[in-house]
């Protein structure tokens, strides 16, 4: 999206095909009113979808036959929405014509006018390749023929297919989004600027192109490939896989075969006898790990289409018929108890929904002593600042989570049933869901190292010293390499503003507030002494932090490198310790004799005589530096 992304929200879904780390550049938040609306579900039946010719096909959102929708009230006035289609989406349809657009709206009785359009740069006001008014608008699916067809060049073209409508009701649920298979871009215009809503938890916008011409008769597409877990015991585990198979050709197919590869070697074939038309179907399979004698370590699994209706796949269509994921195999010996779970949530005190999210997470944390909530506050916009925001928090939000606030990063871990590392708090109806993820990890994923934190405090210099140590199991180095250690400081009971709070908005009790990333942002490499490690950190404390309400948090992950994706970080183990009433050994124990104020001490409180070496010393109760 070279053009429209100039004004788009920048983020990505971290999945089996995730992006590697790169530095964020220009970040834009969604407009505030996007979060002030309530999503509702409906099982309302569709009306007739319209017909297309034998030499035509629908292209765009592929899971359109689901019966459940998300509806969002956008309010009075004009609304403009679209999906984005890049060159790789259109290349195999070179020479075909876009003759119409199929789209869905919900309650259309309040809509006074509507139109569909194509554009190669909608950020330019009124710039359309084709725009056609819609007559006879009906609820849900509509088919509108374009007055002049558009021929696909098959080059590096960028197209945006959208619709515009005016509504007379501020309460009507006109906008319809669908939870389905294709990660098609979902853009919405607000006050003259386009924003990307596809990563904001709203689902996908049901807009499709109607194509005509020399179309592929058969073309199977694989997506949403995942496994039920990420860690499997070598001796006796079964790996459950699932993927969505969609037919994007114009003919129905009588069955298909998908081959499965583990570490590049073909291991199995999955044959479906079902007839598959222009829609998706779920493919599930069980693989006994022991049958393939897989060694301890990280393995890649790949699925690819082997035949379509008894024929080999068409070569030029093969770009979207291969999917990959990774899984881990461990020996089952020398595993360790999992101490804590890290539950990081992106939050902003300007968001109405954050008060609800905080309540859910903190209630679960109160019920379960093994959950460590970390509230990563971010600035909502230049206009709406969060006084608890940190610079590191913005990086975490960008790389690991939906920038939708609030959203959750669970244990730096890919969540089953989602195709990204994080999930939107809008999808959580109670604390039971968060607790269920903890049970899932606790039962299915052992720890391969231990993490312990010993804090001490230097009152005189307001310095906190954290000694973090641990021990690894026999499988750790194979699965995690040297590992990476991340250390954070959080604070509970921070009284500050919170939008949506029922009482005084300025008296909200914020918990788990991320105050500082003590280690490197993605952790520090661990140096092992045999099976053990110890790493010390010295931290300057801010005057407005209350040490009695703070915790030191530490966890071990895989190190992020050139070849490692974020959703492979995986927290091996985590722990936290309260900083209330910590020991005060160190310089705070030094008592200066009033008759001996000239005595010099080092930072350990020991008297120093003779010539001073380079370093920091104390004299008359004050620090000084010798260079």
N, C-alpha and C positions, 0 to 999 in steps of 0.2 A: 504494500500500500504506500507507494512513494508519495502520493499527493495528499490523500485524505488523512494519513496518519500524522500530518503536520499538526492536526488538532485532535488527535485521538489519544485515548488513555493507553499508556504503554505498560503492558504486562504480558505474561504468557502462562499457559497451562503446562505444568510440569508433568509429563507423562513419559511413556516409553520412547517417544520421539521428541523429548524435551530439548529446549535450547541449552547450550552451554552458557557459562557465566560471561557476561560482557557488561561494561559499565553503562548505567543508564544515562541518558542525555536530558531530554526535555520531558517532564512528567506533568500530565494534566489530570485533574480530578473530574469525576462526573458532577454534573450540576446537582445542587442540594436537593431539589425537588424529586430527583430520582430515588432518594431514600425515604421520602416522606409519604410514599404510597404503600398500599397494602397489596400483596400478591394474593390472588385467590385461585383455587383450582376448580375446574368444571369438568363434568363428564357429558356435556351437551353433545348430542349427535350432530354430525355434519349434514348439511344439505348437499344436494347433488353437486359434484365437483366440476361439472362440465366435461365435454368430450374432446378428445384430440384425434387426429387422423392416424391412419396406419403408418404413415411415413413421418410421424412426429413422436417426440418423447419429451418428458418432463426432466429438467435438469436443475439441481439446486439442493434444497433440503430433502433428504431421502427418507426420513422416518415419519412422513406426513400422515400416516394412517393411524397413529396413536390417538386414543380417545380423550386424553387429558391435556389441558392447556394451562398456561399461566396467563392471567389477564392483569393488565396494569392500567389504572385510570390516569390518563395524561392531562386531563383538564380541557378547559374551553379553548377554542381557537384552532390554528393550523398545526399539523404535525407532519413531519417528513422523515421517512425511514428507508433504509436500503440494506442490501447485502453487497459484499465486494467479491469480485471474481477476478483472479489473477491469470496470467498466461498459462500456468500449469493446469489450471482448471479447464481451460478452453482449447488447449492445443490440439487435442485429439478430435475436436469438432471443427477443424479448419474447413472452410467452405460451406459449412451449414449456416442456415439462416435462423435468427431469433425472430419468430413471427408473432409472439405474444408473451404475456406474463400471467402466471397464476399466483394468486395471493389470498391471504385470509385476514379478515377482521372479525371482531366479535359482534357486539350489539351495534348494528348499523343504522338503527332508526333515528339516531340523533345526528348522523353525518349528512351535511348539506351538499358537499361536493367531494369528488375524489378523482385522482388520475394516477396512471402508472407511467414509468419513464426509464430510459437508459441514459447513462452519462459516462464519460471517461474521466470527468473531474467535477464532481458535485460541489467541491469547495468553492467553485466559481458560480456565483449567483446566476440562476437562470440558464446554465449551460447544460443543454440536453441534446443527445444524439437523436432521441425520439421521445415524444411525450404525447400520451393519448388520454383523453377524458374517459372516465368509466360511467356508463349508463346502466341503470337497473341494478344497482349494488344490492347484494343479498348478504345475510349473515354468513360468516365463515367463508368457505372457498368461493372465489370468483375467477373466471377466465376472461381476459381481455386481449383481443387481437390488436397488434400494433398497426397503425395506418401505413407505415413503411417498414418492411422487414430490415433487419440489420445483419450483414454477412460477417461471420467470424473470420478474422484474418489468420489466426493460428500463430501469430507472432507474439511479441511480448506486450500484448495489449492489456489494458486495465479497464474493466467494465464494472459499473455499479447499477444494479437493478433495484428500483424502489417504487414506493407509492407515497402520495401526498393526500391528506384528507383534512376537512374542516368539520369540527363538531360543535354543537350548540349546548352541550351539557358538560359541566365540570365534574360530574359524578359517574359518567358512563365509562364502563370498562370496554373501550374500543380496541386497544392494542392486545393482540394475541401473540404469545410466544409458545414454543413447543419444545419439550425435552426429547431429543432424538439423537441421531447418529452423526451427522456431519457438523464439524466445527466451522460452519460458514460464518463469516464476519457479520455482525449485527451493528449497524450504525444508526444513530439517531441525531437529528439536528436540534440544537437548543440555542436560542438567541444568536443565530447566525453562525454557530460553530458546530462541527460534527464531532461526535464522541463515540468511542467503541464500547458497546454494551455487551459484547459476546462473552467477556470474562467477568461480568458482574453478577452472575448467577441467575440471569433472566431467561436462560434457554436460548433458542434459536428462532430467528424471524422466518415465518413460513412464506417465503417468496421463491418462486421457481420460474425458470425460463422455459418457454415452449420452443423446442428446436425442430427444424425441418430440413431434410436433405439426405445426404449420404451418411446416415447414422450407423454406428456399430450395432449389429444385430445382437451380439452378446458381449457382455463385459461385466464380470463380477468384481466387486470391490470389497476388501477386508478392512475393518477398522474396529476400534474399541477392544483391542486384544489385551487381555490381562490374565493373571493367575489369582487363585484365591488367597495365596500367601506369598511371602517373599523368601521365607526360610523353611527348608525341608530337611528332615532327618534322613540321613543316607540309608539307614537300615530298613525303615518300615513306613515311610510317608508316601502319600498319594498326592500328586499335583493336579489340581482341577484348573482347566483353562476354559476361557470363553472368548468368543469373538463375534462381531456382527458381520454378516455377509449380505451385501446389497447387489441387486442386479440393475446396472445403469445402462443396459442395452435395451433395444426396442422390442425384443422377443422374450417370451417366457422360456425358461430353461427347465428341462426335466432332469433334475439332479445335477450334482457337481461333486468334485473331489478336491480336498485341500491336503497338501503334504505338510508334515511337521518335521523340522530339523532342530537338533540340539547340538550346539557348538559346531554348526556347519555340516553335520552328518544327518542324513535322512533317517528318522527313527520310526515314523508311523504315517499312516494315511487316514483321513477322515472322509467317509463317503456319505453324502446325503442323497436320498432318493426323492425328496420332496420337490414339487414344482415351485420354482421361484420366479415371481414376476417383478414389476418395477417397485420393489420395496425391500426391506431388510428382514433377515431372519437370524435368530441367535444360534450359534454353534457352541456346544459344550462337550467336553471330553475329560476323561480321567487318565492320568499317566502314573503308574507306580514307579517311584524313583528307583527302587532297588532293581527293577527289571533292566535298567540301562547302566547299572554299575557306575554311577557318576561319582567322581572324586569330590572331596571337600573343596569348596570354592564358589566363584561366581560363574554362572552359565547363561548362555543366550539361547532363547528359543525363538524360532522363526516359523511362521505359517505362510504358505503361498498357494495360490490357486493352481491346481495341476490339470484340471479339465473342467470344461463348461458344457453341460449337456452332451457329454461323450466326446467333445472335441478339445484340442489343446487351446489355451488362451491366445487371443490375438496379441502379437508382440507389442504393438504400440499402445495397448491398453494396460500393459503389465505394471505401469508405474504405481498403481494404487491397489495391486492385488498381493502385496507382501507386507506383513507386519512383524514386529519383533518386540520381545520383552526380555527382562533378565530375572533370574531367581538364584537363590543361594542354597547350597547344600552343606550341612554340617554333620559331624560324626556322631553327635549325641553324647560324647564323653567330655568331661571337664567343663560343662556349661555352668553358668553361675546364676544366682538369684537376681532378678531384675528389681532394682531398688526403687526407682521413681520413673514417672512418665513426665516428659516436658510437653506442656500444652500452651503453645504460644498463640496469642490472638491479636490480630491487627485491630486497633481500636482508635477512636477519636472522640473527644468529649463534645464535639459539635454534632455528632450523629445521634438521632433519636433512638435508633435501634441498639446503640451500644449499652444503654442502661439495662436492656433486656439481656443482651449477651453477657454482660458482666455478672448479672444475677445468676444465670444458668451455670456459668463456669465456676463462680465462687461457691455456689451451692454444692456442686459436684466435688470441688476441692475440700469442702468442709466435711463431706461424707466419706471421702477417700483420702487417707493420709499419704497415698503414693502418687498423687498428682501435684505437679508444681506448675501453677499458672504463671505465665509471663505475659503481661499486658504491654504490647509494643505500640506505643502511642505515636501517631503521625499527624502532621499538619494537614487539615482537610483542604485548605487552599491558602492563598496569600491573605485572603480576607478573614478566614476563620482559622486562627492559630490554636494549637493545643499546647498549653504551657508545659505539659509533661513529655512532649515529643523529643526524640533524639535523632541525630543525624544517622546513626547506625540503624535505627528503627526504620527509616525510610528505605534503606538498602534491603533490609529483611523483607519489608512489605513488597518491594519491587520484584525481588528474586524468588521469594518463596510462597507468596500468597496472592489471592485475589486482592487487587487494590480496593475492591469493594470492602468497605468497613461497616461492620466487623466481619472478619473471616478468621479461620483457625488453621494453624499448622500443627498437626498432631505428631509429636515425636520425630519431627523431620522425616516423616514416613508417608509413603504412598498409601492412601486410605482405600480399603477394599470397597468396590462399588462406585468409586469415583475415578476419573481418569486424570487426576492431578494430585499434587502433594497436599493441597489445602481444600477446604470445603467452606461454603458460605454459611454463616450463622443463620441465615434466613431458612435454611433447610432443617434446622434443629428445633424440634418442638418441645424438648425437655432435656434435663440433664441425663436422662437414661441413655441417650444416644452417645454422649461423650463418654459415659461410664462403660458402655458396651465396647467402644474402641479400646479402652484400657484392658478390658477382659480379653479381647481378641489378641492383643499383643502379648499380654501376660501368659496366655495359654499356648500361643502359637510360635512365639519368638523368644528363645532364651537369651540371656546376656552372655557376652563372651569376655567381659572384663568387669572389674569393680571400680568404683569412684568414691573417694572419701575426701572431705574438706576439713582442714583444721585452721580456724581463724584466730588471729591475735590482733590487738589494737594498740597503737602508739598514741596515747592521748595528747602528749605534748605537741606532736607534729600533725595530729589528725590523720594518721596513716593507718590503713588497714593492711595487714599481711595475711595472705591466703596461701596455705600450703596444701596443694592438691596431690593426692597420691592414688595409686591403684595397682591392681594385679590383673594379668591377662590369662586366659585359658589357652589350651593347646591349639584351638582352631582360630584364635584371634588374628594372628598375622596373615593367615591364608585368606581370611574374609575381609579384614580391615587394614592390611598393611601395617604401617607404624601407628596409624590412627591419628586423630586430631582432637585436641582438647579445647573446648569452649567454656569460658568462665564469664558469668553475668552477675550483676547486682540488681536486686529488685527491692521494692519498698511497698509495704501494705499501709492501709489507713491514711492515704494521702487525700486530704479534703480539698476538693476543687470543683469547678463547674462541670455539669453534665446535662446536655440537652435531653429532654424527654423524661427527666427525673420528676416524680410526682410531687415531691416536697420542694423545699428551697433548692433551686438548681445549683446553687453555689456551695451546697453542703454534702455533695455526693461523696461516698467513701470509695475511693479507687484502690484496688488491691493488685498486688503483683506488678506494679509499675516498673518497667525496665528503666533503671537509672544509668547503667553503664555496661558496655561490653568491655570486660577487663582484658580478655585475650584478643587475638586477632579476630576479625569479623567472622571468618569461617573456621576459626580454631587455630591452635598452634601445633606444629608437629611434635609428637611425643618421642622423647629419647628414653629408651628402655634400658634398665640395668637388669639383665636377665629377664625375669617375668614381671618385674616391678618398675614403676616410674614414680617420680616426685617432681613437681614443678611449683615454684614459688612466684607469687605476684604481690607487688606493693601498690596500693591504690590511695590516691589523694581523695579524701571525702569532701563533698560540698557542704557548705554551712547549712543549707536548707534541707539536708537529708536527716532523717531521724533514725539513728543506728539501731535503736530498740525495735523498730518495725521492719528492719531490713533482713534479707536473706542473701547468702552467697549460693549461686547455682553453678554446677559444673556437669558437663556431659562429654562423652567420647563418641566421635563419629568417624566415618571414613574421611580422609583428607580430600579436599576438592583439588583436582589437578586438570591438566589439559585434556585428558581423555575421560573425565568423570562427570556425570550429569548430577544435577542437584538432587533428584529424587533417589539417588543411590547413596546419599550421605548416611542415612540410617543411624539412629542413636543406639549404640551398643548398650550403654548404661548411663544413668544419670543420678545425681544426688543433690541435696540442698541442705544448708545448715542455717539456723537462725543466728543473727549477730547480736542478739540481746544477751547482756550479762556475759560477754566473752571475756576470757582471761586478759589481764592487763600487764603481763610481763613485758619486758623490754624497757625502753627509755622512761616510760611513765613511772617506773619503780625508783628512779634516781632521785634522791633527796640531797640537794646542795647544802652544804654547811654554810651558814651565814658568815662565818669567819673565814671561809675559804672560797669566796665567790670567784676567785681567779682560776680555780681548778678547771681544766679542760677535760671533757668526756667525749668518747665516740658515740655513735648512734646506738650502741648496745648498752650504754650507760657505764662503761668502764673508764676509769681515770687514765689519762694519757700523759706521759711525761716525756721530756726530751723534745727532739726535733720532730715536727709534725709532717707526716706524709700527705700527699694529695688526698682530699676527701672532705666530708662534711663533719663538723664538730659542734659542741655546745660549750658556751662560756657565759656565765652570768644569766643562765636560763635562756640564752638566745643562740640561734644557729649562726655559724659562719663557715665559709668555704676556703680551703687551702688548695691552691692550684699548683 
